[in-house]
Amino acid sequence: MTGDDDYQGDGTRVVNAGRRREWTQGIVNTPVWRASTILYDDVAHLRDSGGRDTHHRLFYGRRGTPTQWTLADALTQLEPGAEATFLYPSGVAAIAAALLSVLSPGDELLLVDSAYDPTRNLAAGLLKRLGITTRLYDPLIGAGIADLIGEHTRAIFLESPGSLSFEVQDIPAIVAVAKARGLTTILDNTWATPLLFPAIARGIDLSMMACTKYVVGHSDAMLGSVTAAPSHWKALRDTSFQLGQVASPDDAWLGSRGLRTMAVRLKQHGESALRIAQWLAAQAGVGLVLHPALPGCPGHALFARDFKGAAGLFAIALDGGDEASRAAFIDRLDLFGIGYSWGGFESLAIPIDPNDHRSVGRRDYSGPLVRLQIGLEDADDLIADLDRGLAAFRAAKG
């Protein structure tokens, strides 16, 4: 709780960030402040509070309490160059607020084709109804995105690595184009977090995360965040207030609890996932491993250049087979649960079909795909489990 910016280690930062003494009041963890109504001393106090900036000041429950502020402040401190962070009840809510804070009717959004499917649905649904058009672009376009910018283009949405197929974007090149043309850049940084890719320092204007994943880390809370550069904070805050967005103090507390161990968890997720990905690449029955740290993944050279490390989520393409043999592989796994989301302590496996969610940049794979979330179990045990799954796949494929 020193507040000393000289300490730059990831473990030190996640342990100490956001723990202001006036919020913790001498307790290690900021208590859970549940509130709707805030009571004032008198009418003059009420009127004075209503006329001032309510950021980090008690006003009404929807504007937050120290429980939410602690996590928001911590996430801001993890992003060098950021102004502030706003919390949301889910990652999708965070995406919506970020987009609505910069787009108006008649505007155009450039959206990466490998984005999380709910982001695509938001663009095709709510944004379209509001008169905002969307143009999808190939995740590997790089500086070539300049050719897609039109008179009404206002923002570029990035996600790197891409959802399901894990393409790595040339973020510096795209940011350079956006700044030259006066466009806002929004990055879904859920996979890397600021620990592996400090987005605001790299020129991104709005960096969002589904904190449900690595920040919470225990699969027990829904939470989202958007961290803003100074130029974009006021518009984000105003939009979020107008939308009535607020994260539950209990969920924010769970986010703060998870954040304190995120550095060590993310390191373990990454090390185990890379080891398992390398093992899978040599196994019969695996046609391709889509892990950004491996040379076969699109954009691997960009990953090696720009990222400080790898997380625990990747995919494999099986070597031939069909839906039934893919199901045989997944169903045989004992240590991998079957379920959506990721970033928790438990390993997960789900069937994925990226080309069903692509409009440009469809890619041919050797067989059906499986997404793997590598949890905190022993890597040797997970490898043994996957070995049994691959044996079941080969038997089912015949």
LOTOR-960544 format. One record per atom (N, C-alpha, C): x, y, z. Coordinates in steps of 0.05 Angstrom, whole numbers, plus 5000, padded with zeros to 4 digits. Layout:
<recs>
XYZ...
</recs>
This chain:
<recs>
501749765000500050005000501750255000504150234988505950454988505250674968504050594946503450774924505950864909508150734914510750804902510850694874510950874854510950794826513650664818515650674836518150544829517950244828515950134841515649834841514149754815515549614797514449554771513849254767514649074786514148794783511248734782510348554765507548484762506348394788507748214802506648114828506248334848508148514849508048744868505648924861505348974835503249164826500449054832499948794826497248684830496648664860498648624876498148604905497448874917498849094908498549354921496649544907496149504881494649704866491849744878490949994880488250064888487750054917489649984934489149954962489750214977488050414972488450664986487650635015489150765032488650735061485950835069484951045056482351145063480050955055480650765038478650565030478950305047481450225052481849975067481550025097482050275106481750345134483350155153485750085143487449915159486949615156484949535141484349255136485749175110486748935108488248855084486448885059484048785059482248805037480149025042479649185022477449385024474849235030473349315051470849175058468749205035466749035037464549055018462649265027462549495012460649705018458249665000456049575011453549554996451849795001451049934980449450174984447750244960445450344966443850494946443750784955442450834977442251104987444751185003445651424998447851555014446551775030446951785056445751995073447652235075446452475075447952725077447452855104449253025112448953165138446653355138446253495116444053695115443553755085441753935079441054005052443354125037444854295051447154425039449254225030449654015047451553805040450553645016447953595015446853444992447153604966446553864967446754024943449654064935451454084954454254114947455253864934454453634944455453384932454353344904451853414899450753384873451953564852453153784860454353964841457353924836458453714848461253664845461753404830464253364822465053114809464752884829463252674821462752454839464652224836466752264820468752054816470152004843470051754853471351684879470151844902467651934900466252064922463551944925462751894949460051784954457951974946456051884930453852054920451251894920451251674905448951494904450151224896448851004905449950744901450850674873449350784854449950724826452650844817453651044831456251164825458551024839457850814855459950654867460650724895462150544908463150574935466050494934467550514957470350444957470850154947468849974950469249704941469649694910468049834895468349844866470850014859471250244873473450424866476150284870476350114890478849974894479749814870477849654859478549494836479049664811477249864807477650044784480350184785481050284808483550424811485950234807485649984816487849794812488249734783486049694768486249634739487449874724486850114733488050354721491050354725491950284750494750284756496350074740494949864731496249664715496649754686495449974678495650074651497150344650499750344647501250604647500050794626499651044634498551244616495551264616494151084631491251094632490251314651487851414646486551614663484951474685483251284678481451164698480050924685478650774702477250524694474450534703472550424687469750394695469150094695467650004715466949724718464049684708463549434698460949354687460149084697457649014695456748754705457548514687458748564664459748344647461648454626463048284613464848374592463348484568461048374562459448474539458448754545457648794570456749064578459049264575461449184581463749354578464249424548463949224531464349264502462249464492459749424501457549604491458049884500458949924525459350204535461650334520463850184515466150294500465250384473463750214458462950284431460950524431459050524449457050734450458251004459460550994472461851244481463151394458463551254435465051384413463451394387461251234385459751214360457051354362456251474340453651604337452351514312449651564309448351494284449751614260450151454239451551534215454451464215455551384238458351314239458751024229461350964223462150704215464250594234463950334241465850194258467349994241469949984244471549764232471949554254470949314250470949104270472548864260474448774276476048544267474248304265474748154243472947924237473247694257475447694272475847484292474947564320473247764322472247854348470447654361470247674387468447514404465647534392464247314389461647314375459647504386459347544413457447744423458148024414460748084408461448344398460348374369460648164353459548174326456448204328455148064346452248084349451448364357452948494374452348764382452448954358454548914341454749084318452449034298451748784294449648724275446848774286446648804313444048854325443649134334444449194359444049454371445249684354447749654346449049874332447649924305446849704292445449744266442849884270441349814292438849944297439150244303441550314313442050594319443150744295443350614272444350744248447350754246448650574260451650554259452350304242453850344221454650124203457250004212457649754205460049604212461349484187463949514185465449384164467449194178467348934170469148734182471748724167473948694181476548674168478148434178479948334160481548104166483548174189483748004209485548064232488448104224489248004201492048024193492548264174490648444172490848664153493048864160493748904185495849094193495349374183497449504173497249774163495349804139494749584126492949584104490149674111489549694137486949784145486350074136488550224130488150494120486350504095486450284079484850274054481950244059481150164083478350124090477050364103478650554110477550784125476050974106473551024113471951204096471251464110469551614098468851884108467551864135466051644140464451624165465751444186468051334180469351154199470251314224469451214247470151354272471851184291471650914289473050754309473950484296476050374308477050104300476949934325475649704323475549514346477449284340479249234359481249024356480848804378481648564372481748354392484148174384486148164401488648034394489847894419490147624418489447444396486447434391485647344367482847344360481347114374478847164379477146964392476946714375477246484387477046224375479446144357480346324339482446244320485146374326485346554345487846644357489846784338488846924317490547084301491547324317494047394314495147624328495247864309494148084318494048324301496548494304497148654283499348844284498249104297497949094324496749324338498249584334500949584336502249844331501749964304501649804283501149904256498250014254496349874266493549964264493250224281494450234304494350474321495550714307497750674293499050894279497151004257495850824243493950914222491551064235490550954257488251084271488951364281491251394293492051654303492451854280493551764258493951944236491252034224489151864226486551934215484552024235485352054260483552154281481451964290482051704289480051494297480651384325478651294338478851174364479450874361481350774378481850484378480850364404479450144401478449994424479549704422480649604444481849344444480549164465479648924456478948714475481448584484482348644508484948544518484548324539482348184537481747984558483847754559484747664535486647434534489247504548490347744542493047814552492947954579490948104584490848294607493148494604493148714620495348904618498048794626498048564640500548444648502148334624500748244604502148134580502148324557500248514557500148714536499048974548500749164555499849424566498649604544496049584540494849694516494950004515494350134537494250434536497050544530499150424541501850504535502550464506501250274493501750224464500050384446498550574457497050764440494050704438493050494450490150434449488650634466486350724456484750924470482950804492481750574487479950444506480650144506481450044529482249764532480249634551478849424541476849294557477649004563476548904585476948624592474248514602473848254597471948104612473348014637472948164658474348094683473347834695471147734685470147474692472347264689474247314670476347114665478647144684480847254676483247234693483247414717481747634717481747814740480247664763477847574759476347424779477847164784478247004763479946774765478846524778476346534788475246314803472446224792471646324769469146234756466746284774466746504790464546544808463446834807464046984787462947254785463047354756461047514748461047644722461947934726463848024709464948294713466348374688466248634682467648744659468849014666470749104649472049364654472849484628472949754628474149904606476050114619478550104611480550294620481050494597481050754604481050954583483551124584484551204561486551404559485351674567486951874575485852124585483852254565484452224539482752354519479952234517479551994528476951854524475551794550476651874573475351804598472651944603472452194598469952334604467652224588468052174562465952064545465151794554467051624562466451364573464851374598465751544617464351574642461451674638461151884622458552004618456651794605457651654585455951444572455151234592457051144608456550924627454451014648454751264657452751374676449951384663449851474638447251504625446051234620447651024616446550754612445850624638446550754660445950634687447650394694450050384682451750154687453050164714452949934728454349924754454949624759457249574770458049304778457249264807456349024813455648964841458048984859457749104883460049114901461148844909459348644911460248374917461948264895461148304870462748204847465348364845465248624850467648784850469648684871468548614894470348504915471648244907470048074893471147824883473347884862472848094846474848174826477448264840477248424861479548504876480948274889479448084900480647844912482247694891481047654867482447504846484847644836484647914833486848064822489448024837489247994864491747974880493447734873492347534861493847294853494047264823493147464808492947434779495747394766497747534776500447504764501447214766501247094790502246824793500446624778497846674778496046494764496546504734496746754723497146784694499846654686501846684702504446554696504146254695502746134714502345844714500545754691498445904686496745834662498445834637500046044633501646074609503745854606505145794627507245594626506045314620503945244634502744984629501544964601500245184592498945174566501045144544503245294546505345274525506544994525507044874548508144604549506244404536503644434543501644254532501244294502501344544493501144604465503444484449505844494460508144374446507844074446506843954467506443664467504343584446502143734446499943674427500943694398502743884392503643914364505043674354505943494371507443254363505743004364503143024370501542794374499942714349499742454345498042344324495142414331493742514311490942604315490642904316492843044319492743334320493943444294492343604280493243704254494643974257493744144276494744414279494244514307496144654319495744784345495745084341493545214349493245504346493845634373496445674378497445794402499346024393498846274401500346494390503446474394504246324414507146294419508446084402506845944386507945734368508045844339510145774324510445884297508145834278506545614282504445564263501945734266501845904287499546074292499846334276497746414261497846664246498546904263500547054255501447294271503347224293504646984292506446914313508747104316509847204294512047394295511247654310508747734306507747974319507447924349506547684356506347604384509147614397511147504384513847504396514947784399514147964381515048244382513648404404511048364407509348554423508548464450508448204455507248104480509448014500508848044525510747974546510547684554508547544544508247264551505547164540505046904546502646774536500746704558498146694552496146614571495446324568493246234579492645954581490445854562489746014542487545934524488645904496488045674483488845634455486945424443487445354418485745154404487444964389486244734383487444534365485544464343486644404320485044284298485843994297483843824300484343534298485043454270486343234267487243134241485042964229483343104213481042974202478842924222477142734217474942684235472542844229470442804246467942944242466843024270464343104270463143194295463142974316462542734307462342504326465142444338467242444322469842384333470942604350470242854343470943084360469643054387467042984387465642944412466842724428467742514415469042284429471542374444473042554431475442664444474742824469472843004466472143174489470843014511469042844504467542694524469342504540471542414528473342234542475042374564475242634562476942784581475642784609477342744629476342734657476943004671479243124666480043364681479143614668478243604643477243834628474243844630473144054642470244084642469344184614466844154609465644244584463844484590464744714583463244954590464545204579462945414577463845674566465445824587466646034578468446214593471146074596472946204610475646114615476946294635479446244642480946414660480746324689479046124695478846024722480945814728480845704751482945504759482545234747480245184735479644914724480044914694480944694683481244664654478544614641478344714616475844684601476444604572474544474559474744414531471944434518471844574495469344594481469844574451467844464436468144474407467644754396469244834376468945094365468945074334467645254321467545264292467845554283470345654282470845934276469646024250469645864229468645954203465646004203464245904223461345964225460946254234463146384244462946654255464846844240465446784215467246944200465947044174466547284166465547394141467847434121470147494132472647524115474747364129476747274114479047134127478346854137476346724124475946444131478446274125478946084142481345924139480745624138482245484123481945194121483545054144482244874158483544724179483644424172485344284186485744004180483343834190481743934207479543784218477943964238476043854252474544014271476244124294475444354305477044484325475944454353477844464372477144444400478744674414477344834431478645034447479244924474481744974483482644874509483345104527482145114551482945284573484645124592487145184595488945044612488845164640487945014659487645114686490145084703489745054728492045044747492644764757491444554744492244284750495044234741496244014750498943944742498943884712500843994698500943964669501243664661502743504676503043224670500343084670498643154690496043024692494243104668494443354660492843454637493843314611496443284608497443144585496442864584496542724606495542444607492642434600491042624609488242634603487742684573489242874562489042924533489942684516491942544526492842304512490542104510489042064531486741884531484641984512484242254512482242364493483042324464485542364458486442324430486142034422486641844440486241564434483341504427481541634442478641604437477941724410479141954403478742084378479641904355482041794357483041624336481341374332480341264354478641024352476041094339474841324346472241404335472541474305474941584299475341664270475741414253476741194265477140944251479440954232
</recs>
